[in-house]
Amino acid sequence: MKRFLCLSLVLGGAVLLGWFFLQAFERAFEEVPAHSDGAVTHEQGQGAGVVSGNGDVNGDNSIDLSDAIYLLSFLFQGGDPLEPCPGSPGCEADLATCQANLLACLGAAPEDLPDTGQTLCHDDTGTDQNPCAAGGATCGGQDGFYATGCASAGRFDDSANDGTVTDNCTGLMWEKPTGVAREWCDALVYCEATLDGLAGHNDWRLPNIHELQSIIDYGRQSPDPTIDPVFGALPQSYWSSTTSAANTSLARDVNFLDGTSGSGCKTCIGAVKGMELVLAVRGVSGLPETGQTTCYDDDGPNGAAPTDCATGLCFGQDGFYATGCLNGCFVDNTDGTVTDTCTGLMWQKDTGNVNADQNITNEDFPAGDRATWCAALAYCEGLSLGGLNDWRLPNIRELHSIADFTRNNPTIDPVFGVPLLPVVPPPLSYWSSTSHPNALGEAQDFNFTNGHISKGVKTGFNLVRAVRGP
């Protein structure tokens, strides 16, 4: 009887985890239409992001059914202990954390990222290419053609007239900014304390870099800021609560002049760069976490030192709140693809082998695999991988979503392959399908060396990684 009961528990657990796994993958394998029009159904985010670790129970740097099998073996059959658990912070600490993280990843309901706002297309000289063309045309398959994600139309609501804006895509509520520049620690304090009671809420905070980037509107051009005018924001740099992994004396920021992002000096006494604008947020979304679980002081001779998240001077950091869908919820499908269970997107695991020589290098085509923008679009449109052929070049929001801001050089989960680097490596910049709003002969790119959004001339060379879905 005991043997029967034990077997029943094992099978029941396996069925439950299998159901979670299939739910997470259901949207990843849906066929994607050539062009999505109108609003996309978007449910309010559920992830609280309060636990660290990523559910990689067996420590193989991927989350898949082998983790479920390993966990069930440990629970019911006296399998291998859970130590060590490399690549999975918290897993070595206790079984409950591993179990919770695994279920959170495999049972996550994917959330659509907000679209970029871009609806027009332009070729590599910046010339209008409208109406936007499909993949077979010159520079076909652009962001403006696919317009994937939760639609921009009707996204932001300030009808309450209480100094706030509600994002109907992510469920986040934003402060209408005041336009006062502050140092980073002062920005955190302003959000945590000064804004208490705004619109009847006392849980305001400085947004993390994923949240702040999510409201950039790449369909708007200078002199207007790249953000919906309902905010009344200025075309300048705004702080996030996320510290730079490359230099902890810096914090991540977003520039609403052109939709780029970088890092600003938290203090830099006497330097203009030490003062940036502030845009507070409240609530929890289904956007991916940044991965950051450590907090830091504002300055130091060798980078700002780690500090206690709950009692440190600069309170309210990304590492304290860790909001969003659990970081690192990537499933290696073992067919050259990786599924993000947070967003439902499926990614090409390795950097694109553009020159088809089976040797991925961070060098210009034809010697290496860095391609021009139009060639990158064509490569993704023609890609057949994992038995699927609806691949495309990701927009800039999608590229940003897989960055892991606990890491530097590369700023990405190790489940993804990175190219072999020459002795003096150029940046690990990857093309997006999003044209630069103020320079249409350029396109937005994401630098996985340092986690910055920049821009590149479309006739220049960058690396490529394809995506499909959701």
SEGUZA-138098 format. One record per residue (C-alpha): residue in three letters; x, y, z. Coordinates in steps of 0.001 Angstrom, whole numbers, plus 500000, padded with zeros to 6 digits. Layout:
<nodes>
ALAXYZ ...
</nodes>
This chain:
<nodes>
MET500000500000500000 LYS502832502417500891 ARG504564501590497613 PHE501336502267495727 LEU500807505574497544 CYS504370506693496840 LEU504049505802493159 SER500762507704492995 LEU502382510802494471 VAL505239510634491995 LEU502930510215489014 GLY500598512913490298 GLY503456515343490753 ALA504816514538487316 VAL501398515107485721 LEU501013518433487561 LEU504446519678486524 GLY503857518445482998 TRP500618520447482867 PHE502441523574484031 PHE505130522950481434 LEU502627522555478601 GLN500758525709479650 ALA503991527686479539 PHE504811526354476092 GLU501329526576474574 ARG501720530106473268 ALA505358529646472279 PHE504346527159469576 GLU501361529051468215 GLU501601530172464624 VAL502305533894464398 PRO500372535949461815 ALA502350537957459277 HIS501059541212460717 SER499153541888463938 ASP496617544732463900 GLY494669546195466778 ALA494866545609470474 VAL496420542466471837 THR494769540793474828 HIS496916541409477865 GLU496271540126481359 GLN497508541932484435 GLY500902540756485669 GLN500971538238488490 GLY504645537817489369 ALA505804539383492616 GLY509440538495492084 VAL510256538228495764 VAL512303535058495690 SER515773534849494197 GLY516930531946492084 ASN515503530601488877 GLY514272527051489367 ASP517311525388487777 VAL517154522588490325 ASN519721520268488770 GLY522170523076488020 ASP522516522477484270 ASN521864526162483393 SER518463525427481851 ILE514917524980483139 ASP513155521981481655 LEU511474518714482597 SER514807517329483822 ASP514476519761486758 ALA511038518347487567 ILE512383514794487396 TYR515348515733489605 LEU513068517375492135 LEU510651514429492238 SER513589512062492620 PHE514787514033495608 LEU511324514221497147 PHE510183510642496773 GLN513059508368495836 GLY515983509534497930 GLY517778511011494917 ASP520872513207494827 PRO520997516107497301 LEU520346519604495991 GLU523903520812496658 PRO525639522163494782 CYS523232523976492514 PRO525370526179490241 GLY523654529022488442 SER520636528908490750 PRO520961531347493691 GLY518963530093496647 CYS518593526511495389 GLU521399525281497577 ALA519714526825500602 ASP516527524789500867 LEU514205522518498952 ALA511214524860499302 THR512963527635497366 CYS513898525264494538 GLN510381523895494371 ALA508796527344494413 ASN511085528652491685 LEU510547525639489446 LEU506767525892489742 ALA506903529669489215 CYS508830529234485966 LEU506974526268484509 GLY503568527527485653 ALA504007531152484597 ALA501320532620482360 PRO503283534447479640 GLU502732538199479453 ASP502850540192476215 LEU505467542901476256 PRO504177546368475296 ASP504739547147471634 THR507330549794470775 GLY504878552236469222 GLN506604552046465838 THR504208551663462886 LEU506282553047459974 CYS509175551459458097 HIS512328552944456558 ASP515096551381454493 ASP518817551532455246 THR519081555103453926 GLY516174556323456054 THR513832556551453047 ASP510164555824453731 GLN509203552234452944 ASN505484552449453592 PRO503257550604453652 CYS505593548291455532 ALA506728545276453540 ALA506905541582454384 GLY510095539575454609 GLY510600539127450889 ALA511093542849450233 THR514263544890450679 CYS514661545488454409 GLY511379543614454968 GLY510280542338458375 GLN510737545540460367 ASP509221546421463733 GLY506660548649462011 PHE505420545668459986 TYR504944543201462846 ALA504024545676465619 THR504013542832468139 GLY502873543154471731 CYS500268544995473741 ALA499106547868471518 SER499966551507472241 ALA496495552843471357 GLY494607553599474574 ARG497434552231476671 PHE497833555109479142 ASP495012556576481237 ASP495194559763483315 SER491443560267483611 ALA491603560157487420 ASN493194563645487365 ASP495183562837490493 GLY498718563311489204 THR499082559704488056 VAL499008557687484825 THR497869554045484678 ASP499446551704482123 ASN496714549380480892 CYS499293547012479386 THR501422546310482452 GLY499062547376485251 LEU501688549751486659 MET500718553193487945 TRP503100556077487241 GLU503613559487488758 LYS503378562449486412 PRO506967563710486787 THR507875567055488333 GLY510960567790486224 VAL513308568159489228 ALA516793566627488786 ARG518209564668491735 GLU521139562472492672 TRP520358558771492697 CYS519941558292496469 ASP517793561416496654 ALA515669560026493817 LEU515079556829495811 VAL514134558827498923 TYR511834561077496923 CYS509872558074495638 GLU509838556223498970 ALA508965559118501293 THR508081562380499591 LEU505373560837497429 ASP503576559107500314 GLY499857559687499882 LEU499942560534496164 ALA496593559378494737 GLY495933557712498110 HIS498902555325497877 ASN502066555019499950 ASP503912552304498023 TRP505662554471495441 ARG509186553531494387 LEU511823554219491742 PRO511226551895488734 ASN513724549233487712 ILE515283549446484264 HIS512835547012482594 GLU509871548996483916 LEU511310552347482859 GLN512225551077479395 SER508715549664478932 ILE507142553125478547 ILE509476554382475790 ASP507519555108472618 TYR509729554633469560 GLY507033556014467293 ARG507684559576468468 GLN510325561888467092 SER512321564879468278 PRO511659567527469504 ASP508990565524471334 PRO510257563079473976 THR509997559351473205 ILE507151558878475683 ASP503397559391475506 PRO502580563093476035 VAL500128562159478790 PHE503159561950481109 GLY504416565470480464 ALA507984564144480684 LEU511042566008479407 PRO513378564690476674 GLN516140563979479193 SER517599561081481212 TYR515607559480484050 TRP516935557266486849 SER516094553621487379 SER516597551768490686 THR518947549261488993 THR522682549471489694 SER525151548836486872 ALA526851545452487180 ALA529891546810485338 ASN530470549639487841 THR528358549752490992 SER528966553515491347 LEU526655553872488339 ALA522920553298488013 ARG520940552401484899 ASP519004555197483210 VAL516778555854480190 ASN516991558868477888 PHE513585560027476683 LEU515251562167474029 ASP515874559203471738 GLY514919556007473600 THR518482554943474375 SER519594553706477794 GLY522897553666479617 SER524310554321483078 GLY524677557524485084 CYS527020558359487956 LYS525092558061491233 THR526865561046492792 CYS529731562479490696 ILE530071565555492884 GLY530186568638490693 ALA529301566708487536 VAL526103567319485614 LYS525716563569484965 GLY525194562987488695 MET521773564659488519 GLU518911563068486595 LEU515124563293486520 VAL512729561023488393 LEU509565559171487417 ALA508033557133490256 VAL505988553948489884 ARG503889551611491977 GLY502452548107491516 VAL503673544799490142 SER503720543781486480 GLY504435540680484448 LEU507547542284482972 PRO510699540222483551 GLU512754540917486662 THR516162542444486116 GLY517791539655488155 GLN519239542088490688 THR518999540955494335 THR521898542943495866 CYS521846546601496931 TYR524748549070496789 ASP525896552369498238 ASP526047555381495974 ASP529821555689495556 GLY533236554270496411 PRO536854554316495172 ASN536499550881493537 GLY532769550942492908 ALA529977551275495445 ALA530044548587498126 PRO527135546192498747 THR524796547338501479 ASP521844545960503423 CYS518763546325501219 ALA516433546971504155 THR518566549342506229 GLY521075550876503793 LEU521331554597503134 CYS519981554338499587 PHE516758552489500400 GLY514250551316497778 GLN516614549785495231 ASP515840547196492582 GLY517621544561494673 PHE515140545131497515 TYR511910544940495512 ALA512964542510492741 THR509587543013491065 GLY508363541197487995 CYS508305537729486500 LEU510992535522488058 ASN514400536128486488 GLY516001533332484496 CYS512831531482483476 PHE514375530217480255 VAL513801526702478938 ASP516452525199476657 ASN514451523220474108 THR517603521300473037 ASP516907522063469369 GLY518805525337469079 THR515982527349470642 VAL515222528804474087 THR511737529660475383 ASP511167532535477818 THR508250531455479990 CYS507764535060481186 THR507008536538477782 GLY506161533431475733 LEU508827534372473184 MET511026531688471628 TRP514616532682470885 GLN517439531453468729 LYS519835530058471332 ASP523108530925469650 THR524119534105467911 GLY523070533876464263 ASN525585532101462017 VAL524991534671459287 ASN527755533507456929 ALA526736529832457356 ASP530280528587458056 GLN529257526925461381 ASN531772529126463216 ILE530170532029465075 THR532534534984465414 ASN532104538595466448 GLU533549539966463209 ASP532123541629460116 PHE530528539590457334 PRO531800537766455279 ALA534697536866457607 GLY532415536740460623 ASP528765537003461570 ARG528146540697462104 ALA525712541768459370 THR524167544989458110 TRP520662545781459337 CYS518888544781456125 ALA520926541557455955 ALA519981540820459589 LEU516289541245458767 ALA516630538934455750 TYR518559536321457745 CYS515844536082460392 GLU512990536066457864 GLY514618533164456006 LEU515640531190459092 SER514359527639459628 LEU515148526448463154 GLY513589523928465527 GLY511177522854462789 LEU509740526403462624 ASN510045529066459946 ASP508225532137461329 TRP511349533740462785 ARG511965537485462702 LEU514395540099463983 PRO513292541133467514 ASN512213544671468296 ILE514233546627470848 ARG511797545945473713 GLU512083542200473125 LEU515900542290473041 HIS515966544287476272 SER513671541760477972 ILE516281538949477972 ALA519052541043479528 ASP520231539878482951 PHE521360542977484820 THR523212540987487475 ARG525755540073484801 ASN528261542010482739 ASN530063541096479527 PRO527817539390478618 THR524642540794480186 ILE522587537688479409 ASP521711534342480976 PRO524287531608480188 VAL521554529464478637 PHE522126531630475552 GLY525242531079473477 VAL527617534005472962 PRO530080534351470081 LEU533784533621470256 LEU535628536896470747 PRO538802538097469044 VAL541682539422471163 VAL540268542956471136 PRO536524542320470982 PRO534095544832469499 PRO530914545306471564 LEU528372542482471647 SER525807544702469937 TYR522755543006468406 TRP520413544546465862 SER516776545160466680 SER514090545626464009 THR513298549081465456 SER514464552150463547 HIS515939555006465562 PRO513098557552465947 ASN515267560620465288 ALA517691559220462701 LEU515811556898460344 GLY518971555693458620 GLU519959554179461960 ALA518420551368464041 GLN518291550661467750 ASP520684547987468960 PHE521294546328472299 ASN524801545905473656 PHE525054542672475648 THR528544543679476771 ASN527170546306479163 GLY523374546186478832 HIS522972549525477042 ILE520509550462474286 SER522290552412471578 LYS521947553007467849 GLY523893551988464778 VAL524024553093461156 LYS521954550554459229 THR524759549975456735 GLY527106549131459604 PHE527582545706461182 ASN526056544084464285 LEU525311540591465540 VAL521942538860465106 ARG519636536712467254 ALA516195535752465919 VAL512893535474467811 ARG509368534204467188 GLY505994534563468930 PRO504220535094471134 
</nodes>
